[in-house]
Amino acid sequence: MEPTKTTRGISILEVIVLLALLVGVGGVVVPLVAGSLEDSKLQRALSDAGRIGAAVRQFTRDVGFEPGTPGKNEGLTILFTSGKLPSEVPPGPRKRLADALSREAIALEAAQEKWKGPYLGEVGTDPWGRAYVVVQGGPGEGEHVWILSAGANGRVETAETQDAIGGDDIGIQLR
């Protein structure tokens, strides 16, 4: 007698068990990956803010005043990188950061001789596609310089007079 060949397929129960396992694994892995992506955005924004801050500090050390101010260190000044400005940026004179760090932005001839730039290459936008913002308060008591990304909500929620970052802003304080 000749043995018969039987073809065994996958039963519907085996398919359901396999799908249940895949959904279970996906339910664990997807939140971990999403959390890692958000962490990497935060780290990139903080790193970029650090680079911008280092450039602003070096410019200030070299020429004797902060970029964007005409050698007077007076009043609130807003500097920004390329990209769309976030909402709720404080009012005040605005200037592109790259222009403010250039030799041509310095009106005082003595300060132009101290310029040792370029201080910063193009930074681009933050991880959410908006410009980084430098909020510079005046020289008064309680006025700070903040290098900020507006974060995921797209609103600048940190004022030059605040001692801590507000809302979901990401950045560093220079003074």
Buried (B, 14 or more C-beta within 10 A) or exposed (E): EEEEEEEEEEEEEEEEEEEEEEEEEEEEEEEEEEEEEEEEBBEBBBEBBEBBBBBBBBBBEEBBBBBBBEBEBEBBBBBBBEBEBBEEBBEBEBBBBBEBBBEEBBEEEEBEEEBEBEBBEEBEBBBBEBBBBBBBBBBEEEBBBBBBBBBBBBBBBBBBBBEEBEBBBBBBBBE
